[in-house]
Amino acid sequence: MRWNARAYDSSFGYVSAQGAPLIELLDPRPGERILDLGCGTGVLTADIAALGTTVLGLDGSATMIEVARAHHPGLDFRVGDGADFGVPTPYDAVFSNAALHWMGRDPDAVIHCVRSALTPGGRFVAEMGGAGNCAALTSAMLTAWREHGLPEPELPWYFPSPAEYALRLEKGGFTVRLLEYFDRPTPLDECPGGAADWVRMFAGSLLDAVPPPTVEPLLRRVNELAAPALRRESGWMADYVRLRFAAVRA
């Protein structure tokens, strides 16, 4: 996935802003070692570090890590693949906000890496998109692609059901302590272009395969199709559904 880190922070800062309840669930304690998996530009990594912990931020995007290092020079950030990483010394907890659904190529490998990075009894606390996440957005995309005679795009996300992911965690050596599944309609306050702006940010790589003259008409059609479900008088909404959990290494 190609990321525009500046746009991510400026127009989609809600991704980090809504991470506060997840940090409360993590309950970081002074002196703990915590790994932030899929740290992005490091906003939540810094919040966790401010609570007296030692934090490593790991992300698959070199662009995101570059920005994180520039904004938080005193913290440790590294580029790494969520499905293929290791650490020399285990951590007390692994934290992940709005990132695991980008690691759908091999979710069991991600869980294995997380378990290997934890001390016995270590915590895995995360929130990700769950089944039904962005259903109206993705439906509008698929229909617009089809109407323009384009091959159906391979969507880059993994949105599991609660039962599916709980089973993966248990098979991967975790005991699930808490699992929540809930709707979270989210205002796209900084998206004057509506659903089209969301597609540019979170599915921009899919536009690479679209002939340049078709991109703008395609995105206009996405907006037309998504508007009945997602446009309000107050502005555009994203139809988010979240899966939040806390598990411990068995």
LUMBA-721819 format. One record per residue (C-alpha): z, y, x. Coordinates in steps of 0.25 Angstrom, whole numbers. Example, Ala and Ser with C-alpha at 12.3 -4.5 7.8 and 13.67 -1.06 7.14 Angstrom:
<nodes>
+-------+-------+-------+
:    c3 :    c2 :    c1 :
+-------+-------+-------+
:    31 :   -18 :    49 :
:    29 :    -4 :    55 :
+-------+-------+-------+
</nodes>
This chain:
<nodes>
+-------+-------+-------+
:    c3 :    c2 :    c1 :
+-------+-------+-------+
:     0 :     0 :     0 :
:    -4 :    14 :     5 :
:     7 :    24 :     3 :
:     7 :    39 :     3 :
:    22 :    42 :     7 :
:    22 :    57 :     4 :
:    17 :    55 :   -10 :
:    27 :    43 :   -12 :
:    38 :    52 :    -9 :
:    33 :    65 :   -16 :
:    27 :    59 :   -29 :
:    34 :    46 :   -30 :
:    48 :    49 :   -25 :
:    54 :    43 :   -37 :
:    52 :    29 :   -30 :
:    63 :    33 :   -21 :
:    71 :    42 :   -30 :
:    73 :    31 :   -40 :
:    79 :    22 :   -29 :
:    93 :    28 :   -30 :
:    98 :    17 :   -40 :
:    93 :     6 :   -31 :
:   101 :    12 :   -19 :
:   113 :    12 :   -28 :
:   110 :    -3 :   -31 :
:   109 :    -6 :   -16 :
:   122 :     1 :   -14 :
:   121 :     4 :     1 :
:   133 :     4 :    10 :
:   136 :    11 :    22 :
:   132 :     3 :    35 :
:   123 :    -6 :    27 :
:   109 :   -10 :    33 :
:    98 :    -8 :    22 :
:    83 :   -11 :    22 :
:    75 :    -2 :    13 :
:    63 :   -11 :    10 :
:    50 :    -2 :     5 :
:    58 :    11 :     9 :
:    46 :    20 :     7 :
:    48 :    34 :    13 :
:    63 :    30 :    15 :
:    70 :    39 :     4 :
:    79 :    28 :    -1 :
:    81 :    22 :    13 :
:    87 :    36 :    17 :
:    96 :    36 :     5 :
:   101 :    22 :     8 :
:   103 :    26 :    23 :
:   111 :    38 :    18 :
:   121 :    29 :    12 :
:   125 :    24 :    26 :
:   116 :    12 :    28 :
:   106 :     8 :    38 :
:    93 :     7 :    32 :
:    79 :     2 :    36 :
:    67 :     7 :    28 :
:    56 :    -3 :    28 :
:    42 :     0 :    21 :
:    28 :    -6 :    22 :
:    22 :     8 :    22 :
:    21 :    14 :    36 :
:    18 :    28 :    29 :
:    31 :    27 :    21 :
:    39 :    23 :    33 :
:    33 :    35 :    41 :
:    38 :    44 :    30 :
:    52 :    37 :    29 :
:    54 :    39 :    44 :
:    50 :    54 :    44 :
:    59 :    57 :    32 :
:    71 :    48 :    37 :
:    70 :    48 :    52 :
:    84 :    42 :    54 :
:    81 :    29 :    46 :
:    74 :    17 :    50 :
:    61 :    14 :    43 :
:    51 :     3 :    46 :
:    37 :    -2 :    41 :
:    38 :   -16 :    36 :
:    33 :   -26 :    26 :
:    42 :   -30 :    15 :
:    37 :   -44 :    15 :
:    38 :   -46 :    30 :
:    49 :   -38 :    37 :
:    61 :   -42 :    44 :
:    74 :   -35 :    50 :
:    81 :   -39 :    63 :
:    95 :   -36 :    56 :
:    98 :   -39 :    41 :
:   101 :   -28 :    31 :
:   112 :   -27 :    21 :
:   102 :   -23 :    10 :
:    87 :   -22 :     7 :
:    83 :   -11 :    -2 :
:    70 :    -8 :    -9 :
:    65 :     2 :   -19 :
:    52 :     2 :   -25 :
:    45 :    -6 :   -14 :
:    46 :   -21 :   -17 :
:    35 :   -20 :   -27 :
:    26 :   -16 :   -16 :
:    29 :   -29 :    -9 :
:    23 :   -39 :   -19 :
:    14 :   -46 :    -9 :
:    25 :   -56 :    -6 :
:    38 :   -52 :   -13 :
:    45 :   -65 :    -8 :
:    43 :   -61 :     6 :
:    49 :   -47 :     4 :
:    61 :   -54 :    -2 :
:    62 :   -63 :    10 :
:    61 :   -52 :    20 :
:    72 :   -44 :    12 :
:    81 :   -56 :    12 :
:    79 :   -58 :    27 :
:    83 :   -44 :    29 :
:    96 :   -45 :    23 :
:   110 :   -50 :    27 :
:   115 :   -61 :    18 :
:   120 :   -54 :     5 :
:   111 :   -42 :     8 :
:   106 :   -34 :    -4 :
:    92 :   -33 :    -8 :
:    91 :   -21 :   -18 :
:    77 :   -16 :   -23 :
:    69 :   -10 :   -34 :
:    55 :   -13 :   -37 :
:    44 :   -13 :   -48 :
:    46 :   -24 :   -58 :
:    37 :   -31 :   -68 :
:    30 :   -20 :   -76 :
:    32 :    -9 :   -66 :
:    20 :     1 :   -68 :
:    14 :    -7 :   -78 :
:     7 :     4 :   -85 :
:     3 :    10 :   -72 :
:    -3 :    -3 :   -67 :
:   -10 :    -6 :   -80 :
:   -17 :     8 :   -80 :
:   -21 :     5 :   -65 :
:   -27 :    -9 :   -68 :
:   -34 :    -4 :   -80 :
:   -40 :     9 :   -73 :
:   -45 :     0 :   -62 :
:   -52 :   -10 :   -71 :
:   -58 :     1 :   -79 :
:   -64 :     7 :   -67 :
:   -70 :    -7 :   -63 :
:   -61 :    -8 :   -51 :
:   -55 :   -22 :   -47 :
:   -41 :   -24 :   -52 :
:   -31 :   -18 :   -41 :
:   -21 :   -27 :   -35 :
:    -8 :   -19 :   -38 :
:     1 :   -18 :   -26 :
:    14 :   -20 :   -33 :
:    24 :   -32 :   -37 :
:    32 :   -30 :   -49 :
:    40 :   -43 :   -52 :
:    49 :   -46 :   -64 :
:    64 :   -46 :   -62 :
:    64 :   -62 :   -63 :
:    53 :   -63 :   -53 :
:    59 :   -55 :   -43 :
:    73 :   -60 :   -45 :
:    68 :   -74 :   -42 :
:    61 :   -69 :   -30 :
:    74 :   -63 :   -25 :
:    82 :   -76 :   -28 :
:    71 :   -85 :   -21 :
:    71 :   -76 :    -9 :
:    86 :   -77 :    -7 :
:    93 :   -66 :   -15 :
:   103 :   -66 :   -26 :
:    99 :   -55 :   -36 :
:   111 :   -47 :   -40 :
:   104 :   -37 :   -49 :
:    90 :   -35 :   -55 :
:    86 :   -24 :   -64 :
:    72 :   -22 :   -71 :
:    69 :    -9 :   -78 :
:    59 :     1 :   -82 :
:    59 :    14 :   -75 :
:    48 :    24 :   -80 :
:    47 :    34 :   -69 :
:    41 :    48 :   -70 :
:    29 :    51 :   -60 :
:    33 :    65 :   -59 :
:    25 :    68 :   -47 :
:    13 :    61 :   -51 :
:     4 :    72 :   -58 :
:    -8 :    62 :   -58 :
:     0 :    52 :   -66 :
:    -2 :    37 :   -64 :
:   -13 :    40 :   -55 :
:    -4 :    46 :   -45 :
:     5 :    34 :   -46 :
:    -7 :    25 :   -43 :
:   -11 :    33 :   -31 :
:     3 :    32 :   -25 :
:     7 :    17 :   -28 :
:    -7 :    11 :   -29 :
:   -15 :    20 :   -20 :
:   -20 :     8 :   -12 :
:   -27 :     2 :   -24 :
:   -35 :    15 :   -25 :
:   -41 :    12 :   -11 :
:   -50 :     2 :   -18 :
:   -55 :    11 :   -28 :
:   -68 :    19 :   -26 :
:   -64 :    33 :   -23 :
:   -72 :    40 :   -35 :
:   -65 :    30 :   -44 :
:   -50 :    33 :   -40 :
:   -48 :    46 :   -48 :
:   -54 :    41 :   -61 :
:   -47 :    28 :   -59 :
:   -33 :    35 :   -58 :
:   -36 :    44 :   -70 :
:   -39 :    32 :   -78 :
:   -25 :    26 :   -73 :
:   -19 :    39 :   -78 :
:   -26 :    37 :   -92 :
:   -21 :    23 :   -93 :
:    -7 :    25 :   -89 :
:    -4 :    38 :   -96 :
:    -1 :    32 :  -110 :
:    10 :    24 :  -104 :
:    15 :    33 :   -92 :
:    12 :    47 :   -95 :
:    23 :    55 :  -103 :
:    24 :    70 :  -106 :
:    33 :    71 :   -94 :
:    23 :    65 :   -85 :
:    19 :    51 :   -80 :
:    28 :    39 :   -78 :
:    28 :    26 :   -70 :
:    31 :    14 :   -78 :
:    41 :     8 :   -68 :
:    49 :    -5 :   -70 :
:    59 :    -8 :   -59 :
:    65 :   -20 :   -53 :
:    78 :   -18 :   -46 :
:    87 :   -28 :   -40 :
:    98 :   -31 :   -30 :
:    99 :   -45 :   -23 :
:   107 :   -50 :   -12 :
:   103 :   -60 :    -1 :
:   108 :   -73 :    -5 :
+-------+-------+-------+
</nodes>
